[in-house]
Amino acid sequence: MFKPYHQRAENINLLYLEDNLKLEDEEDMPNLEFDHEASKCSKFISDIQQNSKLSQLQREELLCKYSNIFSNNPGCTDLAEHDIELKSDRPIVANLYLPGKDARPYIDYRRLNKVTRTQYFPLPNIEELIEKVSATKYISVLDLTRGYWQIPLSPRAQSYAAFVTTFGTFTPLRLPFGLKNAPYYFSRLMASLLRNSEDYAVPYLDDVAVFSQSWEDHLGHLEDILDRLGSVKLRIKLSKCQFAQSYVK
């Protein structure tokens, strides 16, 4: 379907689908049903540097095919949900802070983390990943939109992760940053999703590197990983992705 014409580095406009709504509560979560018609792909990101062998039309065709995956808003996977197991039944409620001049709120889960049973899962060795990926000719890096927020919490975990503000007590529905086992759980989820693709795709937390020796293989590998991500309702932030590069930072 996608026939390469020649290779050159260029600045391009990439079609993608984006919802401009800011997520403030669960009602603002993005609708996971999308229209895949090219006419629905109506917004652009400009000046993304890409080492591309696709024409403009072919790039638009590829991006419109996977327009349900590219979004600035996180999805909500149905592959698994994060749970929390405590060492005791003593209830703990975290506090919400606004540290310094940073407008981003911070939930203090230190007390909860102290009584949470640790779930171990080996994180990828970054040096080994770099060595493996750098030996190939084509590299694409996919960035999951607000990675942790795409993982739902179990009902028990929701109650344990509740936090208090001056406006009342709130219960998170998605995996928040700061929970003790979040990195290990996320890594285990991605390892499960990418099983049997280790020869051309490796995850590192909320990034996925796709790498290949030939352009034809790279297109096939990239489509396979995009299909896997889309099948479990994970979303990718297009503006942070890199496609078909000879090297990445």
Residue pairs with C-beta under 8 A, 6 or more apart in sequence:
1 61
2 54
2 58
2 61
2 62
2 219
3 58
4 53
4 54
4 215
4 216
5 53
5 54
5 55
6 53
7 51
7 52
7 53
7 215
8 51
8 52
9 49
9 50
9 51
9 52
10 50
10 52
11 46
11 47
11 48
11 49
12 47
12 48
12 50
12 52
12 56
12 59
13 44
13 45
13 46
13 47
13 48
13 56
14 44
14 45
14 48
14 50
14 59
14 63
14 238
15 38
15 41
15 43
15 44
15 59
15 60
15 63
15 64
15 67
16 41
16 43
16 44
16 45
16 63
16 67
16 70
16 71
16 238
17 34
17 40
17 41
17 42
17 43
17 67
17 68
17 70
17 71
18 43
18 70
18 71
18 72
18 73
18 238
19 30
19 31
19 71
19 72
19 73
20 72
21 28
21 30
21 73
22 28
23 29
23 73
23 74
26 173
29 73
29 76
30 71
30 73
30 74
30 75
30 235
32 68
32 75
32 76
32 233
34 40
34 67
34 68
36 64
36 65
36 67
36 68
37 64
38 60
38 61
38 64
40 64
40 67
41 60
41 63
41 64
41 67
45 238
45 239
48 239
50 242
50 243
50 244
50 245
51 138
51 243
51 244
51 245
51 246
52 59
52 243
52 244
53 215
53 244
54 62
63 70
63 238
66 226
66 230
68 230
69 226
69 229
69 230
69 234
69 235
69 236
70 235
70 236
70 237
70 238
71 145
71 235
71 236
71 237
72 145
72 237
72 239
73 145
73 235
74 144
74 145
74 146
74 147
74 149
74 150
74 174
74 235
75 145
75 150
75 233
75 234
75 235
76 150
76 152
76 174
76 233
77 150
77 151
77 152
77 189
77 232
77 233
77 234
78 232
78 233
79 189
79 192
79 193
79 232
80 151
80 189
80 192
81 151
81 152
81 153
81 154
81 157
82 151
82 152
82 153
82 154
82 157
82 175
82 179
82 181
82 182
82 185
83 153
83 154
83 156
83 157
84 112
84 116
84 153
84 154
84 156
84 157
84 160
84 161
84 179
84 181
85 116
85 117
86 115
86 116
86 117
86 160
87 115
87 116
87 117
88 115
90 115
92 111
92 112
92 115
92 160
93 162
93 163
93 164
93 169
94 107
94 108
94 109
94 111
94 112
94 161
94 162
94 163
94 164
95 107
95 108
95 163
95 164
96 105
96 106
96 107
96 108
96 163
96 164
96 165
97 105
97 106
97 107
97 108
98 104
98 105
98 106
99 106
106 178
107 161
107 163
107 176
107 177
107 178
108 178
109 161
109 176
109 178
109 179
109 180
112 160
112 161
112 179
112 180
113 178
113 179
113 180
116 160
116 179
116 180
116 181
118 180
118 181
119 181
119 184
119 185
120 184
121 184
121 185
121 187
121 188
121 191
122 187
123 183
123 184
123 187
123 205
124 187
124 202
124 203
124 204
126 204
129 202
129 204
129 209
132 202
132 211
133 139
133 202
133 209
133 211
134 247
136 211
136 212
136 213
137 212
137 213
137 214
137 246
138 211
138 212
138 213
138 214
138 215
138 218
138 244
138 245
138 246
139 209
139 210
139 211
139 242
139 244
139 245
139 246
139 247
139 248
140 209
140 210
140 211
140 218
140 222
140 241
140 242
140 243
140 244
140 245
141 207
141 208
141 209
141 210
141 241
141 242
141 245
141 248
142 207
142 208
142 209
142 210
142 225
142 226
142 229
142 236
142 241
143 206
143 207
143 236
143 237
143 240
143 241
144 150
144 206
144 207
144 208
144 229
144 234
144 235
144 236
144 237
145 235
145 236
145 237
146 237
147 186
147 205
147 206
148 174
148 175
148 176
148 177
148 182
148 186
148 206
149 174
149 175
149 176
150 174
150 175
150 233
150 234
150 235
151 174
151 175
151 185
151 186
151 189
152 173
152 174
152 175
153 161
153 172
153 173
153 174
153 175
158 171
158 172
158 173
159 171
161 171
161 172
161 176
161 179
162 169
162 170
162 171
162 172
163 169
163 170
163 172
164 170
175 182
175 185
175 186
176 182
183 205
186 205
186 206
187 203
187 205
190 203
190 205
190 208
191 203
193 203
193 228
193 229
193 232
193 234
194 201
194 202
194 203
194 208
194 225
194 228
197 221
197 224
197 225
197 228
200 210
200 211
200 212
200 217
200 221
201 208
201 209
201 210
201 211
201 221
201 224
201 225
202 208
202 209
202 211
203 209
208 225
208 229
209 248
210 218
210 221
210 222
210 225
211 218
211 221
212 218
212 221
215 244
218 244
222 243
226 236
229 235
229 236
242 248
